[in-house]
Amino acid sequence: DVVFGRCLVAVVLLLPVAAARGELRPLLPHWKPLLAYTVIEVAIPWLLLPIAEQKLPSSLTGLLVAAVPLVGALLAFARGAMHELARTRLAGLVIGLLGVAALVGFDVHGAQLGSTLAVGVVAIGYAVGPIILARYLGDLPPVGVVAVSLTLVTIVYAPFALTSLPHGWPRSEVTWSVLVLGVVCTAAAFLLFFGLISEVGPVLATVITYVNPAVAVVLGALFLHEHIGASTLVGFALILAGSFLATRPSRFAAGEHPELLATGAVAPDS
């Protein structure tokens, strides 16, 4: 219901805008990569992640999801698209992952193999989706791509959500939470992520997953009065250092290695 609600809110906001701008028709010749992106980046991860979180410790889940940039780097290496001199950025990805581990801890108690593998599939999907977006959909209108992708997810999830509706209207806190998820964490977040991928490439764009646990810890401290200890501070420092190393401008000029620029192994000098 939450996934359906957040997607529905985003679709209501974005689809009319995309239609008014004429950004839907250009997508028709690219329906195959658009469908693949939707399934791999959104539909499957948003199905598996809530199921896995019911059995996995939250710290382990956060750590596995934070491995997305490393999965993307491994995929780039496998495709021969990551130059050997990008080792500094690879080191930054590893340091950032260590920062997430220090921040959230590493609790494997109660972890189950099936749920762990499910989150592994989510991490792979989150790494492959941006690659599809950059390679096949990068030149298309972003609002149209996001709107159609979320519309497809909404249609798929609708039968399941509509058969499990609550008997009464949810509390105001629940309603506002779904609205914020739809507007900020879905519609706006996907558009910003689309722009980030076009700017730095699909591998480096996923470094944003390192920031998610840090934001969660800050919000927990501010609103839930959760404790921030030494390991938290160390985690923040490692995340900042790793993110800086992973995304720092390369000494290569973009024109010298356009094939690397497309993957995010090399970014334009600033």
Salt bridges, closest charged atoms under 4 A:
GLU23 OE2 - ARG21 NH1 3.75
GLU173 OE1 - ARG171 NE 3.76
GLU259 OE2 - HIS257 ND1 3.77
